[in-house]
Amino acid sequence: MDRPYSPRLILALLALALPALATEHGGFPTGKWLLDKAGSRAMAAKSQILEILEDDGESLSFAIYQIGSDGNASLLQWNGDYGAEPRPVQGSAITFGVAHGAGGSILISGHQPGGRFEEVCRVAPSKRHFQCDGTKWESDGKQSTYVEVYDLVQ
């Protein structure tokens, strides 16, 4: 009985495919991302730059430079592992956790003063845009939704 493919060919193809499969679960491309104010209904900040410092699909590190609705500027920083419990964001009272979701999406969850939030983020195939669709639950039970759209600027 003839085999349609040799075991060596299968192993060679697998070796070539593994790096691509690993990046399939990668998250956000590194760089500076600007919040698209016109395309977003943001949860908090009026103006925001998100800098993805590192994302290898296993851990994520980022900084957020934002100007709040009160006009004050702040710097928030976070790093942690995918699938781990939410951790505090440096510079705020927010906890933040990240996990891999279906179809290459990125799931974000956490708590902030007065409630909790969950987001599903999807990076565009061009890797130059991503969108996070979120839900926020206040401690009194009130629920609201938001959308944050980011464009790669650098």
C-alpha positions as CSV (number, residue, x, y, z in Angstrom):
1,M,0.0,0.0,0.0
2,D,1.5,3.3,-1.1
3,R,1.4,6.2,1.3
4,P,0.4,9.5,-0.3
5,Y,2.8,11.5,1.9
6,S,6.1,10.4,3.5
7,P,6.5,10.9,7.3
8,R,9.5,13.2,6.6
9,L,7.4,15.4,4.3
10,I,4.7,15.7,7.0
11,L,7.4,16.6,9.7
12,A,8.9,19.2,7.4
13,L,5.6,20.8,6.7
14,L,4.8,20.8,10.4
15,A,8.1,22.4,11.2
16,L,7.3,25.2,8.7
17,A,3.7,25.6,10.0
18,L,4.5,25.8,13.8
19,P,5.8,29.4,13.8
20,A,2.7,30.5,11.9
21,L,0.4,28.6,14.3
22,A,2.2,30.2,17.2
23,T,1.5,33.7,15.9
24,E,-2.1,32.8,15.3
25,H,-2.6,33.0,19.0
26,G,-0.5,36.1,19.3
27,G,-2.3,39.1,20.4
28,F,-1.7,42.7,19.6
29,P,1.1,43.8,17.2
30,T,3.7,46.0,18.9
31,G,3.7,49.7,18.3
32,K,1.7,52.8,19.2
33,W,-2.0,52.8,18.7
34,L,-4.2,55.8,18.6
35,L,-7.8,55.6,19.8
36,D,-10.1,56.6,16.9
37,K,-12.4,59.0,18.8
38,A,-14.9,59.2,15.9
39,G,-15.3,55.4,15.5
40,S,-15.3,54.7,19.3
41,R,-17.7,54.9,22.2
42,A,-14.9,54.7,24.7
43,M,-15.3,53.4,28.3
44,A,-13.2,56.1,29.9
45,A,-10.6,58.4,28.4
46,K,-11.3,61.0,25.8
47,S,-7.9,60.8,24.2
48,Q,-5.6,57.9,24.4
49,I,-2.4,56.3,22.9
50,L,-1.9,52.6,23.6
51,E,1.7,51.4,23.3
52,I,2.0,47.6,23.0
53,L,5.5,47.0,24.2
54,E,5.5,43.3,23.8
55,D,3.0,40.5,22.9
56,D,4.4,37.1,22.1
57,G,1.1,35.3,22.5
58,E,2.0,34.1,26.0
59,S,2.5,37.5,27.8
60,L,1.5,41.1,27.1
61,S,3.1,44.4,28.2
62,F,1.6,47.8,27.4
63,A,1.5,51.4,28.4
64,I,-1.5,53.8,28.0
65,Y,-1.0,57.6,27.7
66,Q,-4.4,59.2,28.2
67,I,-6.2,62.4,28.8
68,G,-9.4,62.0,30.8
69,S,-12.6,63.9,30.5
70,D,-11.3,66.2,33.3
71,G,-8.3,67.2,31.1
72,N,-5.7,65.5,33.3
73,A,-3.0,63.3,31.7
74,S,-2.0,60.0,33.1
75,L,0.2,57.0,32.3
76,L,-1.0,53.5,33.0
77,Q,1.1,50.4,32.7
78,W,0.5,46.6,32.8
79,N,2.2,43.3,32.1
80,G,1.0,39.8,32.6
81,D,0.4,36.4,31.1
82,Y,-2.4,35.3,28.9
83,G,-4.9,33.1,30.9
84,A,-3.8,34.4,34.3
85,E,-6.0,36.1,36.8
86,P,-6.5,39.8,36.4
87,R,-3.6,41.9,37.8
88,P,-3.5,45.6,38.9
89,V,-2.8,48.2,36.3
90,Q,0.0,50.5,37.5
91,G,-1.3,54.1,37.8
92,S,-5.0,53.2,38.4
93,A,-7.4,51.3,40.5
94,I,-8.2,48.9,37.6
95,T,-7.4,45.2,37.4
96,F,-6.8,43.7,33.9
97,G,-6.6,40.2,32.6
98,V,-6.1,38.9,29.1
99,A,-6.8,35.5,27.4
100,H,-7.1,34.0,23.9
101,G,-10.6,33.7,22.5
102,A,-12.2,32.0,19.6
103,G,-11.1,32.8,16.0
104,G,-7.9,34.6,17.1
105,S,-9.8,37.1,19.3
106,I,-8.4,38.5,22.5
107,L,-10.5,38.5,25.6
108,I,-10.0,41.2,28.2
109,S,-11.6,41.3,31.6
110,G,-11.2,43.2,34.9
111,H,-12.6,45.4,37.6
112,Q,-12.6,49.1,38.1
113,P,-14.0,51.2,40.9
114,G,-17.8,50.6,40.9
115,G,-17.9,47.6,38.6
116,R,-16.4,45.2,36.2
117,F,-15.9,44.9,32.4
118,E,-15.3,42.4,29.6
119,E,-14.1,43.0,26.1
120,V,-13.6,41.0,22.9
121,C,-10.9,42.4,20.7
122,R,-10.1,41.6,17.1
123,V,-7.0,42.7,15.2
124,A,-7.7,43.4,11.5
125,P,-5.9,41.1,8.9
126,S,-3.8,44.2,7.9
127,K,-2.5,44.4,11.6
128,R,-3.0,48.1,11.4
129,H,-6.4,48.4,13.2
130,F,-8.1,46.6,16.0
131,Q,-11.5,46.9,17.7
132,C,-12.6,46.0,21.2
133,D,-16.3,45.5,21.9
134,G,-17.0,45.8,25.6
135,T,-19.6,45.5,28.3
136,K,-19.4,47.2,31.6
137,W,-21.5,46.3,34.7
138,E,-21.9,48.8,37.5
139,S,-22.1,47.6,41.1
140,D,-25.7,48.6,41.1
141,G,-26.4,46.2,38.2
142,K,-26.6,48.8,35.4
143,Q,-25.1,47.5,32.2
144,S,-23.6,49.5,29.3
145,T,-21.7,48.7,26.1
146,Y,-18.8,50.4,24.5
147,V,-16.6,50.1,21.4
148,E,-12.9,51.1,21.2
149,V,-11.3,51.3,17.8
150,Y,-7.5,51.8,17.5
151,D,-5.3,52.6,14.5
152,L,-1.6,51.8,14.3
153,V,0.4,55.1,14.1
154,Q,4.0,53.8,14.6
